[in-house]
Amino acid sequence: DSKVNIPKKVNRAVIVGTQIDPGKVHEKEDGTVVRTLWGEIAWQLGRKEGYKIVAESDKNGTSPGEALKTLFKKYSPCLVMIDEWVA
């Protein structure tokens, strides 16, 4: 008899590549301005605080590198679902 521990809260981010225009900035209801998929994932996981972790990379359009690892650790457990990534 083995038990499975189910977390009470799982942070989630859902990205559909065809729904995000990479040439546009997206202002969220809290005033956060998101420019990249990384910024969108960070904002969905942790809102303004999550976005701050990848903000520099989001503004520069560069890979967040270790910041992404920091984001996932801070908001674990988390689930990120991505469709149409290549788009």
Steps between C-alpha positions, in 0.01 A plus 500: 500500500676812380373850547528782252542846648299745295598863550225733614600764246667466162598817315413484131597673177339431163663628181361474147764628261255607234318723750805708596624760253878524551507852355260642760525575867221370718391704799348296780225617732757572774701727267775247423620529140593163345700464178603134468376147564734485802343813641152359443586172675653688793202732530249215489688308769567784741338813363707817559744330740555208264556734209770691691714183494526506119434872441846587369497216246142582402591864433811403299336210314769258621487158664449522877748217569534439876217743572259245354628238742453749784145570381405132488651431844319795657161408353524121534307292470409640163366383168585676175302392194616623160329453165624633167845577652664534158242754388 
